Every structure is written in C-alpha cells, then in structure tokens.
C-alpha cells in the first residue's frame, strides 16, 4: 500500500548510535546557536520587503510569524529530544508518516535550505554592493542583481539587473568551504552572534531618537491582507517568517545536549523570544525614523538598516552595520547549505536518491558530490532571482515541513504512547492544531504565484518519486537487505562537520 512503508523508529535510533556524540551543550549554548541561526537576512534585508507589503503594520507581521514559530518550536522540542538524529523533518516523517510523505518533506526541504541559501546570498550581496559603492569601487549595475530584480539608483531612477555576481561567488565560496570540511567552532559562532546583536543594538540606539509618530500614519496602508493576496500584514508575516527560519537548528543538536528535557525547550523558546524582541525594536525604529509606506525609499533599499542610519546622519555607523551584515551573513549561507547537503545525503543513504550522492571524499570525509551539486544550484538561484521571491519560495517548503512535523508528533502520541519522551509538548492537542493552523495561514498568505510554484515543485517531486525513488528505496520489496546493511555499515563514523553539530552553524 502507498502509505505502509515506514522506516522503523528503533532502526533509526540504532543507526544514530553509530554516530554517538558527546553531550556537552547547555541551555546558553543552545540559545546562542538559535540566535545565530535565526538573525540573518530576515531582519537585515527583508525589513524592506515587509515595508513594501504592509507598511508600518509590519510590526504586527513580526509578532504573527514569531507566534507560529514558537508553537512549532514546542512541537520540535518533543520529536528532537525523542529522536535525536540527523535528517531533520525528513527523518521524523519517515518514521511516523511513511515514505511518500517523508519524500515530499525532503523534497520541500530543498526549498527551505537550498533556496534559502540563495536568498541569504542575495541579501548579503545587497550589503556588499552598497558597501563597495559607498567607497567608490562598486560593480556595474547589471552585475549587482539578477534579471528578475530591479535596482533603484541614487538619482531615483530604476534599472534592471542581469547577473548578481557577488551572490554567485559567495555561494561557490561557501560550497568550497563545505567540500573541504571547514567548519565553524563554537567560539566563532558566539562571536558572530555578538556582532549581529551589537549591530542591531547600535541601530536601535541611534535610530530611536529620530522616531516620528507621523511616520506610522497610515498604520495599515494595505490592511491586514487576505489569503492568496500576498500583501498586507498577513502577506508580510508570510515573508517575515523567513526571519525566524533556522531555529530548528537547535533541535538538530539534541544528540549533543545535556539534559535535553530542560535545555532544548529553553534554547528554542529563549532564542525565539530574544530574536522577536530585537525584531520588534528594529522594525519600530526603522519605521519611525524613515517611514515605511509601500513604494517608499525604505521599501526599495537592498540594505535597509544601513540606509536608515545613513539617511538620519550616521553614515559611518551605517557602514559598520553593513560591515556586520557582510561579516555575519555568510555563516548563515553555510548553515543552510550544510543542512541541505546532509538531508540529501540521508535520502541517498535510504536509496531514494542516487547512491553517488552519498559518496564521501577520501581526504576531507565530506559528501563532496552532493555538496558541489547543491552549491552550483544555490549559486544560480542567487545570481538570477531577487531576495523577496527566493524567501517566499523557501518559506513555502518550510511551512509544509513544519506542518507535517506537527501532524507527525500528534500521530505518534496516538500510535506509540508508551515511547520515552524526554520532553513532552504541553497541551499537545491545543498547541499542535494551532501550529498546523498557523502554518496553513502563512502558507496561503504567501500569494498565489508562490503557491503555484510550490505546487509545481511538489508535482515534479511526486513524478521523481514514482518513476525513480519508490522502486530503489531500501524499503522496496527485495531491497530490505540494504536497509539492515545501512544500519550496520562500519563506515557510519561521525562526519567532521556533524561531529561539531551546531558549530557548523552561524
């Protein structure tokens, strides 16, 4: 039957034990990891996108997206503590919902990670190009944005891009770093988090005195928005959701966490709470200082926070904020691409993708084939498409995956109530449906164009599954021996990057 193929949860855990990692992370480490993973392109770049959709009402958008993420974080806490393995939502779905759903989740996660990496690369290029231009060494306009993006020139006129060269090169550089096994240490992670927090704090402190209540009128120029419209507060919330993506990196560190029952929820909720406070302060000061009406100067900027500071008389600090974004955002690209390659690697190990993708480099011990394949696609995404479009498409895959994880946790409560759960989501029959409803609300608020692209992507995924993956799966009739061979594979040694867990993040 179509939905009968499920990978035994005990076998998943048995395989994971071969990658046993040291439990050394506490609540503070996880909170720093969460902040590092979350604060990135969303706040540094998408503030302008949100302003164009919702105007000053984008502050409500941050709250709505944060609430949906908080509900999902509680769900993730339970499954991550119970199944502390790599593979993220794909692995969870394989054990609970079956192979077809797991494939679709894994297919959707390509949107979450690969397309998101492209979006962050484009966001980074906006600050890098602005920084270069401010110092008189900017690239030709055609090489600062993709052909589907529009650039606003200093004289107020607009021009069309051709190829975002800096975003393209950044994606390839990160790919090379991943291929040779370069990882981020916990100390570097903490430093980058402090740089981001310092930049946002400086922005709030300096821009706050320039807040003018007149800039908040009208508060809701496009209203609250309606599903499918892609505008208004809900449309901006659907885009702003990208600003919170990455918090699930905390859940992937469950295997390395001391007392996961206590520390994972603290890390998840704590990092989300801190990020939400920063986001609201930044949104308030940006709107109050410059105004944020759709079509206004703020909404057209590729580097909105630096732009605001320059406009209100702090050009040097604006350059420093841009510098902070330039320093910190590449690590987010690395985290996203790392997550993508490991999910594709896991799917290849399960037989759902060509075995060649799980080839490990003999010297660097990294899955270099899937890394370079992913990197080339990410680089092309970044070179051709604008950040807003990439973020929305990425969000569609993320929201689908989050929805399925919430469904899986509730189903597992019913079908396997006796399994040990180091952390139990409180009020699961309230939190779970609210999380699923929130994901659906934001999904349908992305706008019909983005939803259409997601449906096309999902249809392609189903075709690939039934023509290729289904018969090659290790769970397919006749292939069962491969499943147990994988579980007992002596090559399942800790990956140098996986071994450092969150240290590979931003």
BAMIPA-295793 format. One record per residue (C-alpha): residue in three letters; x, y, z. Coordinates in steps of 0.2 Angstrom, whole numbers, padded with zeros to 4 digits, always signed. Each point is the difference from the previous one (the first is absolute). Example, Ala and Ser with C-alpha at 12.3 -4.5 7.8 and 13.67 -1.06 7.14 Angstrom:
% BAMIPA-295793
ala+0062-0022+0039ser+0006+0017-0003
END
This chain:
% BAMIPA-295793
unk+0000+0000+0000unk+0005+0018-0003unk+0002+0006+0018unk+0006-0017+0008unk+0019+0003-0003unk+0007+0007+0016unk+0018-0001+0006unk-0001-0008+0018unk+0004+0013+0013unk+0011-0012+0010unk+0010-0003-0016unk+0003+0018-0002unk+0005+0002+0018unk+0012-0015-0001unk+0008+0008-0016unk+0002+0016+0009unk+0009-0008+0015unk+0014-0003-0013unk+0002+0018-0001unk+0000+0002+0019unk+0005+0018+0005unk+0006+0007+0016unk-0014+0009+0011unk+0008+0016+0003unk-0012+0014-0004unk-0010+0010+0013unk-0015+0012-0001unk+0012+0015-0003unk+0009-0009-0014unk-0017-0005-0008unk-0007+0018+0002unk+0016+0007-0009unk-0002-0012-0014unk-0018+0004-0002unk+0003+0019-0001unk+0015-0003-0012unk-0011-0011-0011unk-0015+0012+0000unk+0007+0018-0001unk+0006+0002-0018unk-0008+0005-0017unk-0017+0001+0008unk+0003+0016+0010unk+0015+0007-0009unk-0009-0001-0017unk-0018-0005+0000unk-0005+0015+0011unk-0001+0009-0017unk-0011-0014-0008unk-0012+0001+0015unk-0001+0019-0001unk-0005-0002-0018unk-0014-0012+0004unk-0007+0006+0017unk+0007+0017+0003unk+0002+0005+0019unk-0011-0015+0004unk+0014-0012-0003unk+0003+0001+0018unk-0015-0011+0002unk+0007-0011-0013unk+0015-0004+0011unk-0011-0005+0014unk-0011-0011-0010unk+0015-0009-0008unk+0008-0002+0017unk-0015-0008+0008unk-0002-0013-0013unk+0019-0004+0002unk-0002-0001+0019unk-0014-0013-0002unk+0010-0009-0012unk+0016+0001+0011unk-0010-0009+0014unk-0005-0014-0012unk+0018-0002-0006unk+0006-0001+0018unk-0009-0016+0002unk+0005-0009-0016unk+0018+0006+0001unk+0003-0006+0018unk-0009-0017-0004unk+0009-0003-0017unk+0017+0009+0001unk+0006-0004-0017unk+0005+0010-0016unk-0012+0002-0014unk-0011+0012+0008unk-0019+0000-0005unk+0004-0013-0013unk+0006-0013+0012unk-0015+0003+0012unk-0012-0001-0014unk+0007-0017-0006unk-0002-0008+0017unk-0018+0006+0003unk-0009+0005-0016unk+0008-0012-0013unk+0012+0001-0015unk-0011+0010-0012unk-0003+0014+0013unk+0019-0001+0005unk+0005+0002-0018unk-0012+0015-0002unk+0007+0008+0016unk+0018-0003-0006unk-0005+0007-0017unk-0007+0016+0008unk+0015+0002+0011unk+0010+0003-0016unk-0010+0016+0000unk+0003+0004+0018unk+0019-0003-0001unk+0006+0002-0017unk-0011+0014-0006unk+0002+0009+0017unk+0019-0001-0002unk-0002+0009-0017unk-0011+0013+0009unk+0013+0003+0013unk+0013+0002-0013unk-0010+0013-0009unk-0003+0009+0016unk+0018+0000+0004unk+0004+0007-0017unk-0011+0014+0003unk+0010+0006+0014unk+0017-0004-0008unk-0005+0009-0016unk-0006+0015+0011unk+0016+0000+0010unk+0011-0001-0016unk-0010+0014-0008unk+0001+0011+0015unk+0019-0001-0002unk+0000+0003-0018unk+0005-0017-0006unk-0018-0007-0005unk-0003-0012-0013unk-0010+0004-0016unk-0019+0001+0004unk-0003-0015-0011unk+0011-0011+0011unk-0008+0005+0016unk-0017-0009-0002unk-0008-0014-0010unk-0011+0003-0016unk-0016-0002+0010unk+0005+0014+0012unk-0001+0019-0001unk+0013+0012+0007unk-0004+0017+0006unk+0015+0012-0004unk+0005+0015+0010unk-0009+0012-0011unk-0016-0009+0003unk-0001-0009-0017unk-0001-0019-0002unk+0010-0012-0010unk-0001-0019-0003unk+0013-0012+0006unk+0008-0014-0011unk+0011-0011+0012unk+0003+0002+0018unk+0019-0003+0000unk+0004+0002+0018unk-0014-0012+0006unk+0005-0013-0013unk+0018+0001+0006unk-0005-0001+0019unk-0010-0016-0003unk+0015-0008-0009unk+0012+0005+0014unk-0011-0007+0013unk-0002-0016-0010unk+0019-0002-0001unk+0001+0003+0019unk-0013-0014+0003unk+0009-0012-0013unk+0017+0001+0009unk-0008-0002+0017unk+0002+0017+0007unk-0011+0002+0015unk-0005+0014+0012unk+0006-0002+0018unk-0011+0005+0015unk+0011+0015+0004unk-0002+0007-0018unk-0019-0004+0001unk-0001+0011+0016unk+0010+0014-0007unk-0011+0001-0015unk-0015+0000+0011unk+0007+0015+0010unk+0004+0009-0016unk-0018-0002-0006unk-0007+0006+0017unk+0012+0014+0001unk-0005+0006-0018unk-0018-0001+0004unk+0002+0008+0017unk+0010+0015-0008unk-0014+0002-0013unk-0014+0001+0013unk+0010+0012+0012unk+0005+0012-0014unk-0016-0001-0010unk-0012+0001+0015unk+0002+0019+0003unk-0006+0003-0018unk-0016-0009+0002unk-0015+0011-0006unk-0018-0005+0004unk-0005+0007-0017unk+0010-0014-0009unk-0013-0013+0007unk-0014+0008-0009unk-0009-0009-0008unk+0004-0015+0010unk-0008-0013-0011unk+0001+0007-0018unk-0003-0017-0008unk-0011-0006+0015unk+0002-0017+0008unk+0000-0009-0017unk-0009-0015-0005unk+0006-0018-0004unk+0007-0001-0018unk+0002+0019-0001unk+0018+0000+0005unk-0001+0018+0007unk-0006+0008+0016unk+0005-0005+0018unk-0003-0019-0004unk+0010+0001-0016unk+0015+0008+0009unk-0001-0013+0014unk+0001-0014-0013unk+0016+0009-0007unk+0007+0005+0018unk-0002-0019+0005unk+0017-0002-0009unk+0007+0011+0014unk-0003-0013+0012unk+0005-0015-0010unk+0015-0009+0007unk-0006-0002+0018unk-0002-0019-0004unk+0019-0001+0000unk-0002+0000+0019unk-0010-0016-0002unk+0013-0009-0011unk+0012+0002+0015unk-0010-0011+0011unk+0012-0014-0001unk+0014+0011+0008unk-0010+0009+0013unk+0001-0003+0019unk-0017-0003+0007unk-0010+0003-0016unk-0016-0001+0010unk+0004+0017+0007unk+0013+0008-0011unk-0008-0002-0018unk-0016+0009+0005unk+0010+0014+0008unk+0011+0001-0015unk-0015+0000-0013unk-0011+0012+0010unk+0013+0011+0007unk+0009+0003-0017unk-0017+0004-0008unk-0005+0012+0014unk+0016+0009-0001unk-0001+0001-0019unk-0018+0006+0000unk+0004+0014+0012unk+0015+0006-0011unk-0011-0001-0015unk-0014+0010+0007unk+0012+0014+0006unk+0009+0000-0017unk-0017+0001-0009unk-0006+0014+0011unk+0015+0011-0001unk+0002-0003-0019unk-0018+0004-0003unk+0000+0015+0012unk+0016+0007-0007unk-0003-0001-0019unk-0018-0005-0002unk-0004-0016-0009unk-0014+0003-0012unk-0001-0012-0015unk+0010+0006-0014unk+0010+0012+0011unk+0019+0002+0001unk+0002-0013+0014unk-0010-0013-0009unk+0011+0001-0015unk+0017-0001+0009unk+0011-0016-0001unk+0008+0005+0016unk-0014+0008+0011unk+0008+0001+0017unk+0016+0008-0007unk-0011+0011-0011unk-0010+0007+0015unk+0016+0004+0010unk+0008+0009-0015unk-0016+0010-0003unk-0002+0006+0018unk+0018+0006+0001unk+0010-0015+0005unk+0009-0006-0016unk+0015-0007+0009unk-0010-0011+0012unk-0011-0004-0015unk+0016-0007-0009unk+0004-0010+0016unk-0017-0008+0001unk+0002-0004-0019unk+0017-0007+0005unk-0008-0011+0014unk-0012-0007-0013unk+0014-0003-0012unk+0010-0009+0014unk-0015-0010+0007unk-0011-0005-0014unk+0012-0012-0009unk-0001-0012+0015unk-0019-0001-0002unk+0003-0005-0018unk+0012-0014+0006unk-0013-0006+0013unk-0014-0001-0013unk+0011-0009-0013unk+0007-0012+0014unk-0018-0004+0004unk-0005-0003-0018unk+0015-0011-0004unk-0003-0011+0016unk-0018-0003-0004unk+0004-0005-0018unk+0014-0011+0006unk-0013-0008+0012unk-0012-0003-0014unk+0013-0007-0011unk+0005-0012+0014unk-0018-0006+0001unk+0000-0004-0019unk-0012+0014-0005unk+0014+0010-0009unk+0014-0007-0010unk+0014-0008+0010unk+0013+0011-0008unk-0007+0014+0010unk+0006-0008+0016unk+0018-0002-0006unk+0012+0006+0014unk+0016+0009-0005unk+0015-0011+0005unk+0010+0014+0007unk-0012+0013+0007unk-0014-0013+0005unk-0014+0011-0006unk-0014-0005-0013unk+0009+0011-0013unk-0011-0006-0015unk-0017+0006+0008unk+0009+0015+0007unk+0006+0007-0017unk-0016-0005-0008unk-0010+0010+0013unk+0012+0014-0001unk-0001+0003-0019unk-0019+0000+0001unk+0001+0013+0015unk+0012+0011-0009unk-0012+0000-0015unk-0015+0004+0010unk+0010+0014+0009unk+0006+0007-0017unk-0017+0001-0008unk-0014+0003+0012unk-0004+0014+0012unk+0000-0003+0019unk-0018+0003+0003unk-0005-0013-0012unk+0013-0013+0006unk-0006+0003+0018unk-0018-0003-0004unk+0004-0016-0010unk+0011-0006+0014unk-0014+0004+0013unk-0012-0011-0010unk+0011-0016+0003unk+0003+0005+0018unk-0018+0002+0004unk-0004-0017-0008unk+0013-0009+0010unk-0005+0008+0016unk-0018-0004-0003unk+0005-0019-0003unk+0011+0000+0016unk-0015+0006+0011unk-0011-0013-0008unk+0013-0013+0003unk+0003+0004+0018unk-0019-0001+0004unk-0002-0017-0010unk+0015-0007+0010unk-0009+0004+0016unk-0014-0011-0006unk+0009-0014-0008unk+0015-0002+0012unk-0006+0008+0017unk+0012-0010+0010unk+0016+0006-0008unk+0012+0010+0011unk-0002+0018-0003unk+0014+0010+0009unk-0010+0016-0004unk-0019+0000-0002unk-0008+0014-0009unk-0013+0008+0012unk-0018+0000-0005unk+0004-0009-0016unk-0018-0001-0006unk-0001+0019+0001unk+0018+0005-0005unk+0001-0013-0015unk-0016+0006-0009unk+0005+0018+0003unk+0017-0003-0007unk-0007-0009-0015unk-0014+0014-0002unk+0014+0014+0001unk+0010-0009-0013unk-0015-0001-0012unk-0004+0018+0003unk+0017+0006-0005unk+0002-0012-0014unk-0016+0006-0008unk+0005+0018+0003unk+0016-0002-0010unk-0010+0005-0016unk-0007-0011-0014unk+0016+0002-0011unk+0011-0008+0014unk-0013-0013+0004unk-0001-0005-0018unk+0019-0002-0001unk-0001-0011+0015unk-0013-0011-0007unk+0010-0002-0016unk+0015-0004+0010unk-0010-0013+0010unk-0007-0008-0016unk+0018-0002-0007unk+0004-0008+0016unk-0014-0013-0001unk+0005-0004-0018unk+0019-0003+0006unk-0006-0010+0014unk-0011-0012-0010unk+0011-0001-0015unk+0017-0002+0010unk+0000+0000+0019unk-0014-0012+0004unk+0007-0015-0008unk+0018+0004+0006unk-0004+0003+0018unk+0007-0011+0013unk-0017-0004+0006unk-0006-0006-0018unk-0004-0019-0001unk+0017-0009-0003unk+0011+0015+0007unk-0003-0004+0018unk+0018-0007+0002unk+0007+0018-0005unk-0010+0007+0015unk+0009-0011+0013unk+0016+0002-0009unk-0001+0019+0002unk-0004-0002+0018unk+0016-0011+0003unk+0011+0010-0012unk+0017+0001+0008unk+0003+0016-0010unk-0013+0009+0010unk+0013+0010+0010unk-0003+0018+0005unk+0001+0012-0014unk+0013+0014+0005unk-0014+0013-0002unk-0014-0010+0008unk+0012-0004+0015unk+0001+0019+0004unk-0019+0001-0002unk-0005+0018+0003unk+0017+0006-0003unk-0003-0002-0018unk-0014+0013+0002unk+0002+0019-0001
END
